[in-house]
Amino acid sequence: MNTFLMKYKMMKENVKMSSTWGQSAWFKSYKKYVFGPSETTRSAFYSMLAKNSPENVFHQWLVGIVDGDGCFYFGKTKKGTWTFCFKVGQSQYNLRVLYFMKKMLGVGHIIVPSKASSCAEYRIRNMIHLKEKILPIFDKYPLLTSKQFAYETFRESLLVYLDNNLSKDEKEKLLVFNKSKKTPMNYISFVWKGINEEFLSVDQVQSIMSKYWVVGFTETKGSFYLTKKDSSQISHCFEITQKNDKIVLKGISLLLDMKVMCKSTYFTCKTTTQASVNKVIHYFFRTIKGMKSLEYRIWSRSFRKKNSFEELVKIQKIMNNLRNKISIDYTN
């Protein structure tokens, strides 16, 4: 019997399946077995990036997309078998983002519901594709939001399921336990550990948050729009919202000279000031992949041209109508 299985046998006898399990010596050993290099080693990629190949740019952008609207899921089917799935959801208005991901990764499939109002999804269910295509990306470029916890649990479980050294019963117990895990209160991704949010600096943010990640996150969580300040004034507004992970929005706010505000159920990073809007326009120039690129172009050009109030009202209507258009075919 190998060392891993011996430790597992000992754990079954001595460790209760509770929230304290993660503190056990066995679990630390098991985590090392599954994850390989330590979290400190994995986070070192931020300081080691010297060149960004097109593949690396895409991977960082993808992590930003997933931090915004991605999901790592595993569970039991009605037939009693375990299934694993990586998926990203988008409105059908933004299907092009999903097709771009599928083209770049070369695996998976896209589900487009018959109802135009329903979200489309890009999914990868093949376990070998998950192991060979998805895990390497998210091991190299960790998630910056609390979704990192879900990814680690998903990764751990997938490797357990694929481990031929484990018996069916041993796999079942580990998978059932992992499925019961909940994201801890106030959890933050390990990339932010040791950083005080109140004293967060631009240098710290730039060492953690790449521009490609910010672009990907903005594709899903950002908004370029026009807002009426009064009956005779319309302002250009850029906003990013997030339910949790205030530190992520604080980082973006430092990069783009914005302010973070706490609402009743979410956090928002928002600006209408001319200086900050100019910075946003420069930052996202020729970077966005999805339909938000069209919104950005209309929004930024109307800002630069200094349109009249009447013209801005028309542009505002155009942008609102754009978001209501859904049936677009990007398969070709």
C-alpha positions as CSV (number, residue, x, y, z in Angstrom):
1,M,0.0,0.0,0.0
2,N,1.5,3.4,-1.0
3,T,2.1,6.2,1.5
4,F,-0.8,8.2,0.3
5,L,-3.3,5.4,1.0
6,M,-1.7,4.7,4.4
7,K,-2.2,8.3,5.4
8,Y,-5.8,8.2,4.2
9,K,-6.5,5.1,6.3
10,M,-5.1,6.9,9.4
11,M,-7.1,9.9,8.6
12,K,-10.4,7.9,8.5
13,E,-9.8,6.7,12.0
14,N,-8.5,9.8,13.6
15,V,-9.9,12.9,11.9
16,K,-13.5,14.0,12.1
17,M,-15.1,15.2,8.9
18,S,-15.5,18.8,10.0
19,S,-14.3,22.3,9.2
20,T,-11.1,21.5,11.2
21,W,-10.1,18.8,8.6
22,G,-8.1,21.3,6.6
23,Q,-5.8,21.9,9.6
24,S,-4.9,18.2,10.0
25,A,-1.4,17.0,9.2
26,W,-2.8,14.4,6.9
27,F,-4.7,17.0,4.9
28,K,-1.7,19.2,4.5
29,S,0.2,16.1,3.2
30,Y,-2.7,15.2,0.9
31,K,-2.9,18.8,-0.4
32,K,0.8,18.7,-1.2
33,Y,0.3,15.4,-3.0
34,V,-2.6,16.7,-5.1
35,F,-1.4,20.3,-5.7
36,G,2.3,19.8,-6.1
37,P,4.1,23.2,-5.6
38,S,3.1,25.4,-2.7
39,E,0.8,28.3,-3.1
40,T,3.7,30.6,-2.6
41,T,5.5,29.0,-5.6
42,R,2.4,29.1,-7.7
43,S,1.8,32.8,-7.0
44,A,5.4,33.6,-8.0
45,F,4.2,33.7,-11.6
46,Y,3.3,37.3,-11.2
47,S,6.8,38.4,-10.5
48,M,8.3,36.0,-13.1
49,L,6.2,37.2,-16.1
50,A,8.7,38.6,-18.6
51,K,7.0,38.0,-21.9
52,N,3.4,37.6,-22.7
53,S,2.8,35.2,-25.6
54,P,-0.7,35.3,-27.2
55,E,-1.4,32.1,-25.3
56,N,-0.5,33.7,-21.9
57,V,-2.5,36.8,-22.8
58,F,-5.6,34.6,-23.5
59,H,-5.1,32.6,-20.3
60,Q,-4.9,35.7,-18.1
61,W,-8.0,37.1,-19.9
62,L,-9.8,33.8,-19.4
63,V,-9.1,33.8,-15.7
64,G,-10.6,37.3,-15.5
65,I,-13.7,36.1,-17.4
66,V,-14.1,33.2,-15.0
67,D,-13.6,35.4,-12.0
68,G,-16.6,37.3,-13.3
69,D,-19.0,34.7,-14.8
70,G,-17.3,31.3,-14.6
71,C,-18.1,28.2,-12.5
72,F,-16.4,24.9,-11.5
73,Y,-18.9,22.3,-10.7
74,F,-18.8,18.6,-9.6
75,G,-21.6,16.4,-8.3
76,K,-23.4,13.1,-8.5
77,T,-25.9,12.3,-11.2
78,K,-29.2,10.5,-10.6
79,K,-27.4,7.3,-11.8
80,G,-24.8,7.7,-9.0
81,T,-21.8,8.6,-11.1
82,W,-19.7,11.7,-10.5
83,T,-19.6,14.4,-13.1
84,F,-17.3,17.4,-13.5
85,C,-17.9,20.6,-15.4
86,F,-16.2,23.9,-16.2
87,K,-18.6,26.5,-17.6
88,V,-18.9,30.1,-18.4
89,G,-22.3,31.7,-18.9
90,Q,-23.1,34.8,-21.0
91,S,-26.2,36.4,-22.5
92,Q,-26.9,35.4,-26.0
93,Y,-26.1,39.0,-26.9
94,N,-22.5,38.2,-26.1
95,L,-22.2,34.8,-27.7
96,R,-19.0,35.8,-29.5
97,V,-17.0,35.6,-26.2
98,L,-18.0,32.0,-25.8
99,Y,-17.1,31.0,-29.3
100,F,-13.8,32.8,-28.9
101,M,-13.0,30.7,-25.8
102,K,-14.0,27.5,-27.6
103,K,-11.8,28.4,-30.5
104,M,-8.8,29.1,-28.3
105,L,-9.1,26.1,-26.1
106,G,-10.1,23.7,-28.9
107,V,-12.4,21.6,-26.7
108,G,-15.9,21.8,-25.1
109,H,-19.2,22.8,-26.5
110,I,-21.7,25.7,-26.4
111,I,-25.3,25.4,-25.2
112,V,-27.6,28.0,-26.7
113,P,-31.2,27.8,-25.2
114,S,-34.2,28.2,-27.4
115,K,-35.4,31.1,-25.3
116,A,-33.5,34.2,-26.4
117,S,-33.7,35.7,-22.9
118,S,-31.8,32.7,-21.4
119,C,-28.1,32.7,-20.9
120,A,-25.8,30.6,-23.2
121,E,-23.0,28.5,-21.7
122,Y,-19.6,27.2,-22.8
123,R,-19.0,23.9,-21.1
124,I,-16.2,21.4,-20.8
125,R,-17.2,18.1,-19.2
126,N,-14.6,15.7,-20.5
127,M,-12.4,14.9,-17.5
128,I,-9.2,14.5,-19.6
129,H,-9.8,17.8,-21.3
130,L,-10.4,19.4,-17.9
131,K,-7.2,18.0,-16.5
132,E,-5.0,18.8,-19.5
133,K,-6.6,22.1,-20.7
134,I,-8.2,23.8,-17.7
135,L,-6.1,22.9,-14.7
136,P,-2.8,24.1,-16.1
137,I,-4.2,27.5,-16.8
138,F,-5.7,28.1,-13.4
139,D,-2.7,26.6,-11.6
140,K,-0.4,29.1,-13.4
141,Y,-2.8,32.0,-13.1
142,P,-4.8,31.8,-9.9
143,L,-8.3,33.3,-9.6
144,L,-8.3,36.7,-7.7
145,T,-11.8,36.4,-6.3
146,S,-13.2,33.9,-3.8
147,K,-13.8,31.5,-6.7
148,Q,-10.3,30.3,-6.0
149,F,-11.7,28.2,-3.2
150,A,-14.2,26.6,-5.6
151,Y,-11.4,25.9,-8.1
152,E,-9.1,24.3,-5.5
153,T,-11.9,22.0,-4.3
154,F,-12.8,21.2,-7.9
155,R,-9.2,20.5,-8.9
156,E,-8.6,18.4,-5.8
157,S,-11.8,16.3,-6.5
158,L,-11.1,15.8,-10.2
159,L,-7.6,14.5,-9.4
160,V,-9.0,12.2,-6.7
161,Y,-11.5,10.8,-9.2
162,L,-8.8,10.2,-11.8
163,D,-6.4,8.6,-9.3
164,N,-6.1,4.9,-10.1
165,N,-4.3,4.3,-6.8
166,L,-7.5,4.9,-4.9
167,S,-10.3,2.4,-4.5
168,K,-13.9,3.3,-5.3
169,D,-14.8,3.6,-1.7
170,E,-11.8,5.8,-0.9
171,K,-12.7,8.1,-3.8
172,E,-16.3,8.2,-2.7
173,K,-15.5,9.4,0.8
174,L,-13.1,12.1,-0.4
175,L,-15.5,13.3,-3.0
176,V,-18.5,13.4,-0.7
177,F,-16.5,15.4,1.8
178,N,-15.2,17.8,-0.8
179,K,-18.8,18.3,-2.1
180,S,-19.9,19.3,1.4
181,K,-17.3,22.1,1.6
182,K,-18.6,25.7,1.7
183,T,-16.6,28.8,0.9
184,P,-15.5,30.2,4.3
185,M,-16.9,33.6,5.4
186,N,-14.7,36.5,4.4
187,Y,-12.5,34.1,2.3
188,I,-10.1,35.8,-0.1
189,S,-7.8,34.3,-2.7
190,F,-4.4,33.5,-1.4
191,V,-2.9,36.0,-3.9
192,W,-4.1,38.8,-1.5
193,K,-2.9,37.1,1.7
194,G,-0.7,39.4,3.8
195,I,-2.0,42.5,2.1
196,N,-3.9,45.2,4.0
197,E,-6.8,46.4,1.9
198,E,-6.7,49.8,3.6
199,F,-3.1,50.4,2.6
200,L,-3.2,48.7,-0.8
201,S,-0.9,50.3,-3.3
202,V,-0.8,50.5,-7.1
203,D,2.5,48.6,-7.1
204,Q,1.0,45.8,-5.1
205,V,-2.0,45.7,-7.4
206,Q,0.1,45.6,-10.5
207,S,2.1,42.7,-9.1
208,I,-1.1,40.7,-8.8
209,M,-3.6,41.9,-11.3
210,S,-2.5,41.9,-14.9
211,K,-4.2,44.2,-17.5
212,Y,-5.4,41.1,-19.4
213,W,-7.2,39.8,-16.3
214,V,-8.8,43.3,-15.8
215,V,-10.0,43.2,-19.4
216,G,-11.5,39.7,-19.0
217,F,-13.2,40.7,-15.7
218,T,-14.6,43.9,-17.3
219,E,-16.1,41.8,-20.2
220,T,-18.4,40.2,-17.7
221,K,-18.7,42.7,-14.8
222,G,-18.1,46.1,-16.4
223,S,-20.5,48.6,-18.0
224,F,-19.8,51.6,-20.3
225,Y,-22.9,53.7,-20.3
226,L,-24.4,57.2,-20.3
227,T,-26.4,58.6,-17.4
228,K,-28.5,61.6,-17.0
229,K,-27.3,63.9,-14.2
230,D,-30.1,66.4,-14.7
231,S,-32.6,67.5,-17.3
232,S,-29.8,69.1,-19.4
233,Q,-26.7,67.1,-18.7
234,I,-25.6,63.5,-19.6
235,S,-22.3,62.0,-18.2
236,H,-20.2,59.1,-19.4
237,C,-20.0,56.5,-16.7
238,F,-17.8,53.4,-16.3
239,E,-18.8,50.9,-13.5
240,I,-17.8,47.5,-12.3
241,T,-19.9,45.6,-9.7
242,Q,-19.2,42.6,-7.6
243,K,-21.1,40.9,-4.8
244,N,-18.0,40.0,-2.7
245,D,-14.3,40.5,-2.9
246,K,-14.1,44.2,-2.2
247,I,-10.3,44.0,-2.4
248,V,-10.6,43.2,-6.1
249,L,-12.6,46.3,-6.8
250,K,-10.2,48.3,-4.6
251,G,-7.4,47.1,-6.9
252,I,-9.2,48.1,-10.0
253,S,-10.1,51.5,-8.5
254,L,-6.4,52.2,-7.9
255,L,-5.5,51.3,-11.5
256,L,-8.2,53.5,-13.0
257,D,-8.5,56.3,-10.4
258,M,-12.0,55.3,-9.3
259,K,-13.8,55.0,-6.0
260,V,-15.3,51.9,-4.4
261,M,-18.7,52.2,-2.9
262,C,-20.6,49.7,-0.7
263,K,-24.2,49.1,-1.6
264,S,-26.8,47.1,0.3
265,T,-26.0,43.8,-1.4
266,Y,-22.9,44.4,-3.5
267,F,-19.8,46.6,-4.1
268,T,-19.4,48.9,-7.0
269,C,-16.4,50.7,-8.5
270,K,-17.7,53.7,-10.5
271,T,-16.6,57.0,-12.1
272,T,-18.0,59.9,-14.1
273,T,-15.1,62.3,-13.8
274,Q,-13.5,63.4,-17.0
275,A,-10.0,62.5,-16.0
276,S,-10.9,59.0,-14.9
277,V,-13.1,58.4,-18.0
278,N,-10.1,59.4,-20.1
279,K,-7.9,56.9,-18.3
280,V,-10.5,54.2,-18.8
281,I,-10.7,54.9,-22.5
282,H,-7.0,54.7,-22.9
283,Y,-6.7,51.5,-20.7
284,F,-9.3,49.5,-22.7
285,F,-8.3,50.7,-26.2
286,R,-8.4,47.8,-28.6
287,T,-8.5,45.2,-25.8
288,I,-12.1,43.9,-25.4
289,K,-13.1,40.8,-27.3
290,G,-16.9,40.5,-26.8
291,M,-19.9,42.7,-27.7
292,K,-18.8,45.1,-25.0
293,S,-16.1,46.2,-27.4
294,L,-18.9,47.8,-29.5
295,E,-20.4,49.5,-26.5
296,Y,-16.9,50.7,-25.6
297,R,-16.3,52.2,-29.0
298,I,-19.7,54.1,-29.1
299,W,-19.2,55.3,-25.6
300,S,-15.6,56.4,-26.0
301,R,-16.1,58.2,-29.3
302,S,-19.1,60.1,-28.0
303,F,-16.9,61.3,-25.1
304,R,-14.1,62.4,-27.4
305,K,-16.4,64.2,-29.8
306,K,-18.1,66.2,-27.1
307,N,-21.5,65.6,-28.5
308,S,-24.4,67.8,-27.6
309,F,-27.0,66.9,-25.1
310,E,-29.5,65.9,-27.8
311,E,-27.0,63.8,-29.6
312,L,-26.0,62.0,-26.3
313,V,-29.7,61.2,-25.6
314,K,-29.8,59.4,-29.0
315,I,-26.5,57.6,-28.3
316,Q,-27.9,56.6,-24.9
317,K,-30.9,55.0,-26.6
318,I,-28.7,53.2,-29.1
319,M,-26.6,51.7,-26.4
320,N,-29.6,50.6,-24.4
321,N,-31.1,49.0,-27.6
322,L,-27.8,47.2,-28.2
323,R,-28.1,45.4,-24.9
324,N,-31.5,44.2,-25.9
325,K,-30.3,42.6,-29.1
326,I,-29.7,38.9,-28.5
327,S,-30.2,36.7,-31.6
328,I,-26.8,36.9,-33.3
329,D,-25.0,34.0,-34.9
330,Y,-21.2,33.9,-34.3
331,T,-20.6,30.3,-35.3
332,N,-19.1,31.3,-38.7
